[in-house]
Amino acid sequence: MAGEGRDVYFEFTVIGTVVRVTAIDSATGTEVVVMGPASASQADLQQLALAKLKARLARELPLSPKTR
């Protein structure tokens, strides 16, 4: 995730008419999965998976002392 010193890995798996996208945060190993139509653009599916990963990390990681 740009600017945060971490990378996100994406895996795209086509399953019939659906694409399964897995996003993995390199720093924590947190993984989320989204599914969408195979007709959707890869960029749109990647953006969706990244948004879900960011939401998951915000929910699960404790607040830093600066944000309390």
C-alpha positions as CSV (number, residue, x, y, z in Angstrom):
1,M,0.0,0.0,0.0
2,A,1.8,3.0,-1.3
3,G,3.4,5.3,1.2
4,E,3.0,2.9,4.1
5,G,6.2,0.8,3.5
6,R,4.4,-2.4,2.5
7,D,3.5,-4.3,-0.6
8,V,0.3,-6.0,-1.6
9,Y,0.3,-9.2,-3.6
10,F,-2.6,-10.0,-5.9
11,E,-3.7,-13.4,-7.3
12,F,-6.3,-13.7,-10.0
13,T,-8.0,-17.1,-10.5
14,V,-10.6,-17.6,-13.3
15,I,-13.3,-20.0,-12.3
16,G,-15.8,-20.3,-15.2
17,T,-17.5,-16.9,-15.6
18,V,-16.1,-15.6,-12.3
19,V,-12.7,-14.3,-11.2
20,R,-11.5,-14.8,-7.6
21,V,-9.0,-12.1,-6.5
22,T,-6.9,-12.6,-3.4
23,A,-5.1,-9.6,-1.9
24,I,-2.3,-10.3,0.6
25,D,-0.6,-7.6,2.7
26,S,3.1,-8.4,2.8
27,A,3.7,-6.9,6.2
28,T,1.0,-8.7,8.2
29,G,0.1,-11.7,5.9
30,T,-3.5,-10.6,6.1
31,E,-5.5,-12.0,3.2
32,V,-8.9,-11.1,1.7
33,V,-10.8,-12.5,-1.2
34,V,-13.3,-10.9,-3.6
35,M,-15.1,-12.4,-6.5
36,G,-16.4,-10.7,-9.6
37,P,-17.5,-11.3,-13.2
38,A,-14.8,-12.4,-15.6
39,S,-16.0,-9.5,-17.8
40,A,-14.8,-7.0,-15.2
41,S,-11.5,-5.3,-15.8
42,Q,-8.5,-6.5,-13.8
43,A,-7.9,-3.0,-12.5
44,D,-11.5,-2.7,-11.1
45,L,-11.2,-6.1,-9.4
46,Q,-7.8,-5.2,-8.0
47,Q,-9.1,-1.9,-6.7
48,L,-12.0,-3.7,-5.0
49,A,-9.7,-6.2,-3.4
50,L,-7.4,-3.4,-2.2
51,A,-10.2,-1.5,-0.7
52,K,-11.4,-4.6,1.2
53,L,-7.9,-5.3,2.4
54,K,-7.5,-1.7,3.7
55,A,-10.8,-1.9,5.5
56,R,-9.8,-5.2,7.1
57,L,-6.4,-3.8,8.2
58,A,-8.0,-0.7,9.7
59,R,-10.4,-2.9,11.6
60,E,-7.9,-5.4,12.9
61,L,-4.7,-3.4,13.6
62,P,-4.6,-1.5,16.8
63,L,-4.5,2.3,16.6
64,S,-1.1,3.8,16.8
65,P,-0.4,6.2,19.7
66,K,-0.5,9.1,17.3
67,T,-4.1,8.4,16.3
68,R,-5.6,7.9,19.7
